Amino acid sequence: MSAVLEFDGVTVGHGGVPAVRDLSAAVRPGEILALLGPNGAGKTTTLLAAVGALPVMSGSITALGESVDGRVERNARRGVTLVPDNRGLFHRLSVSDNLRLAKRKSGGSIDAVYEHFPKLKGLRGRRCGNLSGGEQQMLALAKALLTRPSVLLIDELSLGLSPIAVQDLLPRLRAIADDQQMAVVLVEQHIDLALGIADSAVVLHHGRVALRGSARELREHRDTVEAAYFGRLGRSDVAG
């Protein structure tokens, strides 16, 4: 099956200064790519480039067979959806109102997202600002699913969440990717949790690929992954 999202030798940055250099990766339907690395590694920059919000300096990014460069609204209409690290929620509105606003733009099924996140149905009258961090992240994912994405990009799913909330959400994301055959790029700092649900992973350090490989192989070489994460590898390496 061909890739629905592909990075080919991508260099991208801000104000002409590269933040990510020579990134190549591909994600097929139903696959999860974990993008790992410490703060400042270039992970968020990569996601912004993938939705077309940042122009690439060299290389190319294609989604669903077309270049994404500079086409944010068109990419969104075609099914390239970003869940930002601030979650993009309306905190003064209820859960139900947040979902209705998302549905109005996309036409997706609220009942279908409740099937993935049944807890939200019981919270539908509660103001978003009164939800826990885990509940807010569920709502952010539910809103994203209403756009019926083919490519789902998630920036720091675990940010500010308890370990229990993260351990609940990540398997749900795996099930959703399998069920809806979405290509998912998951930006994450929790190495073990991300590798536990991903198909493949790229470790970035200071904007360069320090390690890449299948999630299974990287789980088996945990010490190497940690060394890449903290920039202790002497060169780029490829596992698998």
MARBA-372818 format. One record per residue (C-alpha): residue in three letters; residue number from 1; x, y, z. Coordinates in steps of 0.25 Angstrom, whole numbers. Layout:
BEGIN
+------+-----+-------+-------+-------+
: code : pos :     x :     y :     z :
+------+-----+-------+-------+-------+
:  Ala : NUM :     X :     Y :     Z :
...
+------+-----+-------+-------+-------+
This chain:
BEGIN
+------+-----+-------+-------+-------+
: code : pos :     x :     y :     z :
+------+-----+-------+-------+-------+
:  Met :   1 :     0 :     0 :     0 :
:  Ser :   2 :     6 :    13 :    -4 :
:  Ala :   3 :     9 :    25 :     6 :
:  Val :   4 :    -2 :    35 :     8 :
:  Leu :   5 :     8 :    44 :    15 :
:  Glu :   6 :    23 :    45 :    11 :
:  Phe :   7 :    35 :    54 :    15 :
:  Asp :   8 :    46 :    54 :     4 :
:  Gly :   9 :    59 :    60 :     9 :
:  Val :  10 :    51 :    71 :    16 :
:  Thr :  11 :    59 :    83 :    21 :
:  Val :  12 :    49 :    93 :    28 :
:  Gly :  13 :    51 :   105 :    38 :
:  His :  14 :    47 :   119 :    42 :
:  Gly :  15 :    52 :   132 :    36 :
:  Gly :  16 :    62 :   124 :    27 :
:  Val :  17 :    68 :   117 :    39 :
:  Pro :  18 :    67 :   102 :    38 :
:  Ala :  19 :    60 :    95 :    49 :
:  Val :  20 :    59 :    81 :    43 :
:  Arg :  21 :    69 :    76 :    32 :
:  Asp :  22 :    68 :    65 :    22 :
:  Leu :  23 :    56 :    58 :    28 :
:  Ser :  24 :    51 :    46 :    20 :
:  Ala :  25 :    39 :    37 :    25 :
:  Ala :  26 :    27 :    31 :    20 :
:  Val :  27 :    13 :    27 :    26 :
:  Arg :  28 :     3 :    18 :    20 :
:  Pro :  29 :   -12 :    16 :    23 :
:  Gly :  30 :   -14 :    10 :    37 :
:  Glu :  31 :     1 :    13 :    41 :
:  Ile :  32 :     6 :    21 :    53 :
:  Leu :  33 :    19 :    28 :    52 :
:  Ala :  34 :    25 :    33 :    65 :
:  Leu :  35 :    33 :    45 :    64 :
:  Leu :  36 :    42 :    46 :    77 :
:  Gly :  37 :    52 :    55 :    82 :
:  Pro :  38 :    54 :    66 :    93 :
:  Asn :  39 :    49 :    80 :    93 :
:  Gly :  40 :    55 :    88 :    82 :
:  Ala :  41 :    57 :    75 :    73 :
:  Gly :  42 :    49 :    80 :    62 :
:  Lys :  43 :    36 :    72 :    64 :
:  Thr :  44 :    26 :    83 :    64 :
:  Thr :  45 :    33 :    89 :    52 :
:  Thr :  46 :    31 :    76 :    45 :
:  Leu :  47 :    16 :    76 :    47 :
:  Leu :  48 :    14 :    90 :    43 :
:  Ala :  49 :    21 :    87 :    30 :
:  Ala :  50 :    13 :    75 :    28 :
:  Val :  51 :     0 :    83 :    28 :
:  Gly :  52 :     6 :    94 :    19 :
:  Ala :  53 :     7 :   105 :    30 :
:  Leu :  54 :    22 :   105 :    28 :
:  Pro :  55 :    29 :   105 :    14 :
:  Val :  56 :    40 :    95 :    12 :
:  Met :  57 :    54 :   100 :     9 :
:  Ser :  58 :    58 :    88 :     1 :
:  Gly :  59 :    52 :    74 :    -1 :
:  Ser :  60 :    37 :    72 :    -2 :
:  Ile :  61 :    25 :    67 :     6 :
:  Thr :  62 :    13 :    61 :    -1 :
:  Ala :  63 :     0 :    56 :     5 :
:  Leu :  64 :   -10 :    48 :    -2 :
:  Gly :  65 :    -2 :    50 :   -15 :
:  Glu :  66 :    -1 :    65 :   -15 :
:  Ser :  67 :     9 :    75 :    -9 :
:  Val :  68 :     5 :    81 :     4 :
:  Asp :  69 :    14 :    94 :     3 :
:  Gly :  70 :     6 :   106 :     6 :
:  Arg :  71 :    -8 :   100 :     4 :
:  Val :  72 :   -13 :    99 :    19 :
:  Glu :  73 :   -28 :   101 :    16 :
:  Arg :  74 :   -28 :    92 :     4 :
:  Asn :  75 :   -20 :    81 :    12 :
:  Ala :  76 :   -30 :    82 :    23 :
:  Arg :  77 :   -41 :    80 :    13 :
:  Arg :  78 :   -34 :    68 :     7 :
:  Gly :  79 :   -33 :    61 :    21 :
:  Val :  80 :   -19 :    66 :    27 :
:  Thr :  81 :   -23 :    69 :    41 :
:  Leu :  82 :   -14 :    75 :    52 :
:  Val :  83 :   -17 :    74 :    67 :
:  Pro :  84 :    -8 :    85 :    73 :
:  Asp :  85 :    -1 :    84 :    86 :
:  Asn :  86 :   -11 :    94 :    92 :
:  Arg :  87 :   -22 :    85 :    87 :
:  Gly :  88 :   -30 :    96 :    80 :
:  Leu :  89 :   -42 :    96 :    89 :
:  Phe :  90 :   -53 :   106 :    93 :
:  His :  91 :   -52 :   106 :   108 :
:  Arg :  92 :   -64 :   114 :   111 :
:  Leu :  93 :   -73 :   105 :   102 :
:  Ser :  94 :   -78 :    91 :   106 :
:  Val :  95 :   -73 :    78 :   101 :
:  Ser :  96 :   -85 :    77 :    92 :
:  Asp :  97 :   -84 :    91 :    86 :
:  Asn :  98 :   -69 :    88 :    83 :
:  Leu :  99 :   -73 :    76 :    75 :
:  Arg : 100 :   -85 :    83 :    68 :
:  Leu : 101 :   -75 :    94 :    64 :
:  Ala : 102 :   -66 :    84 :    58 :
:  Lys : 103 :   -77 :    76 :    51 :
:  Arg : 104 :   -83 :    88 :    45 :
:  Lys : 105 :   -70 :    90 :    37 :
:  Ser : 106 :   -68 :    75 :    34 :
:  Gly : 107 :   -81 :    68 :    34 :
:  Gly : 108 :   -75 :    56 :    42 :
:  Ser : 109 :   -83 :    48 :    52 :
:  Ile : 110 :   -83 :    52 :    67 :
:  Asp : 111 :   -89 :    38 :    70 :
:  Ala : 112 :   -78 :    32 :    64 :
:  Val : 113 :   -67 :    39 :    72 :
:  Tyr : 114 :   -75 :    36 :    85 :
:  Glu : 115 :   -73 :    21 :    81 :
:  His : 116 :   -58 :    24 :    82 :
:  Phe : 117 :   -59 :    33 :    94 :
:  Pro : 118 :   -71 :    28 :   102 :
:  Lys : 119 :   -67 :    36 :   114 :
:  Leu : 120 :   -69 :    49 :   106 :
:  Lys : 121 :   -84 :    46 :   104 :
:  Gly : 122 :   -86 :    47 :   119 :
:  Leu : 123 :   -79 :    60 :   120 :
:  Arg : 124 :   -86 :    66 :   108 :
:  Gly : 125 :   -92 :    77 :   116 :
:  Arg : 126 :   -80 :    81 :   124 :
:  Arg : 127 :   -71 :    93 :   120 :
:  Cys : 128 :   -58 :    89 :   114 :
:  Gly : 129 :   -50 :    98 :   123 :
:  Asn : 130 :   -55 :    89 :   135 :
:  Leu : 131 :   -50 :    76 :   129 :
:  Ser : 132 :   -38 :    69 :   133 :
:  Gly : 133 :   -26 :    69 :   124 :
:  Gly : 134 :   -29 :    55 :   119 :
:  Glu : 135 :   -43 :    59 :   116 :
:  Gln : 136 :   -39 :    71 :   109 :
:  Gln : 137 :   -29 :    63 :   100 :
:  Met : 138 :   -41 :    53 :    97 :
:  Leu : 139 :   -49 :    64 :    93 :
:  Ala : 140 :   -38 :    70 :    84 :
:  Leu : 141 :   -36 :    56 :    77 :
:  Ala : 142 :   -51 :    55 :    76 :
:  Lys : 143 :   -52 :    68 :    69 :
:  Ala : 144 :   -41 :    64 :    60 :
:  Leu : 145 :   -48 :    51 :    56 :
:  Leu : 146 :   -60 :    59 :    52 :
:  Thr : 147 :   -52 :    64 :    40 :
:  Arg : 148 :   -51 :    50 :    35 :
:  Pro : 149 :   -36 :    51 :    34 :
:  Ser : 150 :   -28 :    42 :    25 :
:  Val : 151 :   -15 :    48 :    31 :
:  Leu : 152 :   -15 :    51 :    46 :
:  Leu : 153 :    -4 :    59 :    53 :
:  Ile : 154 :    -3 :    60 :    68 :
:  Asp : 155 :     6 :    69 :    75 :
:  Glu : 156 :    10 :    65 :    89 :
:  Leu : 157 :    -2 :    56 :    92 :
:  Ser : 158 :     3 :    54 :   106 :
:  Leu : 159 :     6 :    68 :   110 :
:  Gly : 160 :     1 :    71 :   124 :
:  Leu : 161 :    -6 :    58 :   126 :
:  Ser : 162 :    -5 :    48 :   137 :
:  Pro : 163 :     1 :    34 :   133 :
:  Ile : 164 :   -12 :    28 :   135 :
:  Ala : 165 :   -19 :    37 :   125 :
:  Val : 166 :    -7 :    35 :   115 :
:  Gln : 167 :    -8 :    20 :   116 :
:  Asp : 168 :   -23 :    21 :   113 :
:  Leu : 169 :   -22 :    30 :   101 :
:  Leu : 170 :   -11 :    23 :    94 :
:  Pro : 171 :   -17 :    10 :    92 :
:  Arg : 172 :   -30 :    17 :    87 :
:  Leu : 173 :   -22 :    24 :    77 :
:  Arg : 174 :   -16 :    11 :    72 :
:  Ala : 175 :   -30 :     5 :    71 :
:  Ile : 176 :   -35 :    17 :    63 :
:  Ala : 177 :   -23 :    17 :    53 :
:  Asp : 178 :   -26 :     2 :    51 :
:  Asp : 179 :   -41 :     4 :    50 :
:  Gln : 180 :   -41 :    16 :    41 :
:  Gln : 181 :   -28 :    13 :    33 :
:  Met : 182 :   -23 :    27 :    36 :
:  Ala : 183 :    -8 :    30 :    35 :
:  Val : 184 :    -4 :    36 :    48 :
:  Val : 185 :     8 :    44 :    52 :
:  Leu : 186 :    10 :    45 :    67 :
:  Val : 187 :    19 :    55 :    73 :
:  Glu : 188 :    23 :    50 :    87 :
:  Gln : 189 :    34 :    51 :    98 :
:  His : 190 :    30 :    38 :   105 :
:  Ile : 191 :    38 :    28 :    98 :
:  Asp : 192 :    33 :    15 :   103 :
:  Leu : 193 :    18 :    18 :   102 :
:  Ala : 194 :    20 :    24 :    88 :
:  Leu : 195 :    28 :    11 :    83 :
:  Gly : 196 :    17 :     3 :    89 :
:  Ile : 197 :     6 :     7 :    79 :
:  Ala : 198 :    14 :    12 :    67 :
:  Asp : 199 :    18 :     4 :    55 :
:  Ser : 200 :    31 :    12 :    52 :
:  Ala : 201 :    39 :    23 :    59 :
:  Val : 202 :    48 :    35 :    56 :
:  Val : 203 :    57 :    41 :    67 :
:  Leu : 204 :    61 :    55 :    64 :
:  His : 205 :    72 :    62 :    71 :
:  His : 206 :    75 :    77 :    68 :
:  Gly : 207 :    67 :    75 :    55 :
:  Arg : 208 :    74 :    64 :    50 :
:  Val : 209 :    70 :    49 :    49 :
:  Ala : 210 :    78 :    42 :    60 :
:  Leu : 211 :    71 :    29 :    59 :
:  Arg : 212 :    60 :    22 :    51 :
:  Gly : 213 :    54 :     8 :    49 :
:  Ser : 214 :    42 :     0 :    52 :
:  Ala : 215 :    36 :     2 :    66 :
:  Arg : 216 :    38 :   -13 :    69 :
:  Glu : 217 :    53 :   -13 :    66 :
:  Leu : 218 :    54 :     0 :    74 :
:  Arg : 219 :    47 :    -5 :    86 :
:  Glu : 220 :    58 :   -17 :    86 :
:  His : 221 :    69 :    -6 :    85 :
:  Arg : 222 :    64 :     3 :    96 :
:  Asp : 223 :    78 :     8 :   100 :
:  Thr : 224 :    81 :    12 :    86 :
:  Val : 225 :    68 :    20 :    85 :
:  Glu : 226 :    71 :    27 :    98 :
:  Ala : 227 :    85 :    30 :    93 :
:  Ala : 228 :    79 :    36 :    80 :
:  Tyr : 229 :    69 :    44 :    88 :
:  Phe : 230 :    79 :    51 :    96 :
:  Gly : 231 :    89 :    53 :    85 :
:  Arg : 232 :    99 :    42 :    90 :
:  Leu : 233 :   101 :    35 :    77 :
:  Gly : 234 :   113 :    39 :    69 :
:  Arg : 235 :   106 :    38 :    55 :
:  Ser : 236 :    92 :    36 :    49 :
:  Asp : 237 :    88 :    21 :    50 :
:  Val : 238 :    77 :    13 :    44 :
:  Ala : 239 :    71 :     1 :    51 :
:  Gly : 240 :    64 :    -9 :    42 :
+------+-----+-------+-------+-------+
